[in-house]
Amino acid sequence: MLGVVALFVLTAATGYFVAQEFAYVAADRTALSAAAEQGDPKARRALQVMGRLSFMLSGAQLGITVTGLIVGLLSKPALAALLHSPLVWAGVPEGAVGPIALAVGFAIATVVQMVMGELIPKNWALARAEGIARALASSTLAYLAVAGPVIRLFDTAANRLLRSVGIEPAEELHHGATLEELSDIIGESQRAGHLPADLSVVLERALTFGERTADEAMVPRPKVVTVAADATVAALTELVRRSGHTNYPVYGTEVDDIVGVAGVHELADDSLSPDTPVKQIARPALLVPASQPLYGVIERMRETGEEFACVVDEYGGLAGILTFEDIAEELVGEITDENDVYDTGWAAAPDGGWTVDAALRIDEVAGQTGLALPDSEVYDTLGGLVIARLGRLPRRGDRVTVELGEPHGGAGEVEIEVLAVARRVPRTVRLRVPAAAGGEG
């Protein structure tokens, strides 16, 4: 009978360590931190345990192993002894009673240990992780203090073995989702109707905003309106009237030689003579490298009080311009004002395809059409993709066929036809997903 009592006592001890193990792995650190800030001492102690998660898990595994071994040493033979008389009474041959009793005792002890000592505590701890973590915190800290030397001995040996094969052990489990996981969550929420489509787009853009650089958000050089340093105020006034922009890069001997910025703010001075050279009223230009992350550009703009930046490429030439509006558009999409002609950059075609501005980035095309075109470090835009596939400058009517990636599983294809060319690069293209893919043009 003592062995049966030992079985249930040791099973309860195993359950304690199993619950300890799963509760602290599954507990929400944010919820415990909030409770601790409100003065919950149990939550504070639970956070102390989670701060030594690897050490606690080692202690829990030691406890599970030791209690499991003791169950095997004491409980199974005791159960076999209890079963001996019933088996003899049942007419089992004397020579078979011992092995059968031991086997049945082993089975009973294993079932009790698995169900009551492991599965029930595990499921309970996963269902009530924060509550159990708080409840077990004090006893866990006491156990770690008492068994600490033994745990540390085994833990140190295991860590040294890991480091010997180039793996650095982690003391804490880092909670949180990756950007990819957050993107999946947003997509699933939008498809399930929990998020409006426009809000899900903004959230998706926010996730990738930190990866964006100045050259991805800028107005490229061919679309930039500049003014010469020796031009007059009268010429700049006329340029403002015709183009409608607020600021203009001022160049010296050539467009790549940016000497300042001038615009509406400078022209507001009524004392200016129409013949005054623009270089005399130009303010210093904020120059940023094309590779600078947008967060860095925003910081530079705040430091200088400037909302207009000239983007410089690796060769020192003007790559484009960047404004606060351009940066905001990376989060919320196209922003139009009284000087803009509204154009989404794409339109549905009668054949079920899309007519698209070739200057759109690959990710922008995906956001507008749902087509996951192949990305590359060689190009950023749809026009760049066409040129890369053609291997030459395009002509009107050229066609290329490319394979689609996720979410199309890589099985689909899209045909890209050049509809218009400007400055020797694609200006407008047509995207079509054909029933039978066409070939390259």
N, C-alpha and C positions, 0 to 999 in steps of 0.2 A: 504493500500500500504506500509506503514511503516513496517508492520509485514513481508511482502514479502522481503523487503530489509534486514530486520534483519535476515531472514532465510539464505540468501546467505552470508551475512557478518559473521554470526556465523558458518556457514558451512565452510567458508574459514578458520576461526580460528581453527575449529576442524581439518581440513586438515593439518594446520600448525603443530599441536601437534602430529598428526598421522605420518606425514613425519619425524618429529623430532625423534619420538620413534623408527621407523624402520630403519632410516638412520644410527643412531649411534650404533644400534645392528648389522647391516649388514656391516658396513664400515670396510675396510681392514686396520687394525692398521699399518701394515708394510708399506703400500703405503703412508699413512698419515705421518708416521715417516720420510720416505724418503723425502717427500715434505717439511716437517718442517725443516729437516737438510739443505735443499737447500734454506731456507729463506722464505718459504711461511707462512705468519702470520696467514692466515685462517686455514691452516693445524695445526698450533700450538694450536690455540684456539679450534679446533675440538678435538685434543688430550686431552686438559684440560677437555672438557665435558666428553669424554670417560673415563677419570680417575675418574669421579664421576657418573658412569653409573647408578647405582641403584638410586641415588638421582635424576638424570635427568629423569629416567623412572617414578619415583613417580610424578615429576612435570608434565610430559606429560600426565599421567593418570588423574591427577587433572584437567588439562586444558581440556582434552576430556570430562570428566564428567561434569564440570561446563558449558561448551559451549553446550553440549547436553541437559542439564536441561533447560537452557535458551531458546533453540530452542523450547522445549516442552511448555514452559510457554508463549512465545510470538508468535511464528510463526504459530503454529497449530490453535489457535483460530482466528488469522488474516486470514488465508487461508479459514477457515470455513465461516467467514463473507463475503469474496469475492465470495464464492460459493453459498451463500444463494439466491441471486437474480436469477442466472441461473437455480437453482433447482426449484424455484417457477415458473419461466417462462416455465420450462419443464413440469409443471403440477404435480409435486410431492406434496402430501398432506402437508398442513401446519404443522401438528403435526410431520411429519417425516423429514421435511427439516433440522431442527437443528441437529439431530443425524447423518443423512446422510452426511451433510456438514462437521461435525466434523470428521467423519470417513474418508471421502475422503481427508480432509485436513491433517489428521494424516498420511495417506498413502503417500501423495505427499511429506510431510516434511520428512518422514522416508526414502523414496527412494532417495531424494536429499541428505539427510545427509549420507546415506550409500554409495551411488555411488560417489558423489563429495567430501564428507567430510572424507571418510575412504578408500574405495577401490582404487580410483585413486591415492590419496597420498601414500598409502601403496605400490602399484605396482611401482609407480614412484621412491619412496625412495629405494626400493630393486634393481631397475634397475640402478640407479645412486647414489649409497650409498655414495661414497666418495665426489662427487660433492655437493650433498645436505648437507652432514655433514659440509663441508667447508662453504657453503652459509649460513647455519643457526647458525653457531657457535657463532657469536657475539650476535645475538638476544637471543639465548638460554642462554648464560651466563648472559645477562641482566635480562631475565625472572627469572632465578634461584636466582639471587641476590634479586629481588623485592619480589618474592613469596616464598623465602627461609624459613621464619619463619612458614608459613602455611604448606609448604611441609614437613619441619622437624617435625612438630607436628604429622602429619599423619604417616610419615615414622618411627618416634620413636615408636609410638603405634604399628605399624605393626611388627617392629623388636622385640619389647618386647614380643609380642604374639608368634613369631616364636621361640625365645630363651626359652620361657616357655615350649615348646614341644620338646626342644633339637635340634633345627635347627639353625645354625649360618648363618645369612644373609651375602651375598657377595656384596661388593661394586662395583667390576668390573666383567665383563664377560670375562672369560679366553678363548682366542682364541687358536686354534691349534688342531691338530688331535692326537688321541691316536695311540699307536703302532699298535693296531689291525686295525684301520682305514687306517694307512699308508700301512700296509701289504696288505689290500684289494685293495688299489689304485695301488700298484705295480703289484699285480696279474691281475687286470683288464687291466692295461696298457700293460702287457706282452701278455695277451690273445688277445687284440685288435691289436697287432702288433706295438705298439708305443715304446716298450722297447725290446731290444734283450734278448733272454733267459738267456745268461750268465750274463748280467748286472743285470737282475731282481734277479738272484740267489745271486749275491754279495750284492745287496741292502737288500734283505731279511735277509741275514746273518748279515749285519750291524745293522739291527733293533734289533736283538736278542743278539748281541755281549755283550751289557752291562749286560745281565743276566747270561753270562757264568762265571763259576768259574774254578779254577786251575784243579780240579779233572776231569772236563769235557773235557779239552783240552790236558791233560798230556798223555805221553806214560805210560801205566800202568806197575806196578812193574814186572809182569812176562815177559815183553818184554824188560826190562832194562838190559843192560850189565854193570856189576860192576867189580871192581878190589879190591883186598884185600890190606890193608895198608902195610902189610909186604911183598907184592909181589915186584919183582925187576923191574927196568926200562926195562930190556930185556923182561920180561914177558908182561909189558904194551905195548912195541913196537910190540910184536907179536899179542897182542889183537887188537891193532889198525889196523894192517895189515889184520887180519881175519875178523873183524867186519866192518871196514870202518868208524866208528863213530869218532867224533872229541873230545868229552869229556866223562868222565866216573866217576860216583860216587865212592869214595874211602871209604870202610867200615873198621871198626875196628874188634871187636870181632864177630859181626854178621852183616847181611845185613842192619838191622834196625839202626845200629850204624854208621851213616854217619859222617866221620871225615874230609872230604874234597872232592875236585874234581881235577882230573888230566887228561891230554890229550895231544893232538898234540902240543899245545903251550909250555907246560913244557918240552916235549921231544926235542924241537928245540934247547936246550942248548947243544952244542957240547962237553962241558966239563964234562957231566954226565958219570959216570961209569955204565956199564951194571948191576952191582951188587947193585947199589944204591936203597934203599927201596923207594917205591912209596910215603910213608907217608912223606918223606923228601922234595919232590918236589910238593906235593899237595897244592893247594891254598884253602882258606876258602870256604866252600860251602854256596851258597845262599839258605836258607831254607824258604819255604813259606807254609802256611797252605792250606790244600786241599780245604777249603771253601772260600779262598780269591778270590774276583772277578778278572778277567783278567786285568782290568784297574789298579788295585792295584799291580798286579804282574809286569806289564810293568813299573809302577812308581818305584818299588823296583829295577828292573833291570837297569833303568836309573841312579838311585842314586848310585848303586854299580859298574856300568860299566860291569856287568855280563850278559851274554846271555844264561846262563844255570842255571836252578834252580832245586832243589830237593824238591818235594812235600811231605809234612809230613801229615799223617792222625791224627785223634783225639787221637790216642793212642801213638803217638810219633814215629810210624814206618814209613818206606819209602813207600809211596803210588805210586810214579812214578817220572818221570822227565819232565821238561817243558822247551822248548827253544823258541826263538823268531819265529822260523819257525813254531812251533806248534801253536803259537798264531796267526800268519798270516794266517794259514790254516783255522782258524775259520772264516775268512773274505772271502778269495778267493778260498777256497777248497784245495785239495791235491796239494802240491808242491813237485816235484821230482828233484833230482840232480843226479850227477854221481854215488853216492853210493846207490841210491834207485832202486829197481826193481819196475817198474811202475805197480800198481795194484789199480784199482778203488774201490776194495772191493766188487764188484758185477758184475754179468754177466747175460744176458738174457738166459733162459733155452729153449730148443726146445718145451716144452709143453706150452709155453707162460708165465711161471713164471720167477723167478730170483734165481740165486745162489748167496748167500750173505755172507760176512764175519760177523760172529756173534758178533765181537767186535765193529761193527758200532753202534753209538748212534741211538736212535729211530728217532730223527729229521734228521739224516743223511740218514737213510733208506728212510724216506719220501721224502727227496730231490732227491734221486737217482731213486726211483721206483714209487713215487706218492702215495704210500700206507700209510694212516694215522693210524699207529698202536697205540694201547692204551699206554699212558704215565703214569708214576707213580713215586712217591718218593722212592719206594722200589728198583727200578732198573734204570739204565741209558742206557744199551745196549740191542741189540736184544737177545744176549745170556742170559742176566739177565731176560728178559721177558719170555723166554722159561723155565728157572729154576723156576721162580715164578709161572708159570702156571702148571708145572709138580709137584711142591712141593717136588722135590728131585733132585739129580744130574742126568744129562741126559745120555742116551745111544744112540749109533748110531741107527738110524731108529725110534726114538721117534717122535711122532707127536702131535701137539697141534693146536687147531682152536681158533682164537680170532676174535672178532668183530672189524670192522673198524670204525673209527670216520669220522669227516669231512675231505675231501670234499665228502665222500661217503655217508653222511647223516646217518651214523650209521647202514645202512641196510645191508652192505656187510660183508663178512667174508673172512679171509685169513688162509690158512693152512700152518703151519711151520713144516718142517721135518728136523731133525738133520742129517746131512750128515757126519760130522766128529767131533770128540771130542779130545781135547788136554788139559792136566792138569785138567782133570775131568770136564771141562766146554765146551759148544758148541764152535767149531771152525768155521765150515761152516754149513749153513742151506739153505734149499730151500723154497722159498715163492711161493705159488700158490693160486690164487683166484678160487676156484672150483665152478662148477655149482651147486653142492649139497655139502654143507660143511661137512667135515669129523669130527670125534670126537677126543677127546684127547687121546693121547697114553700114 
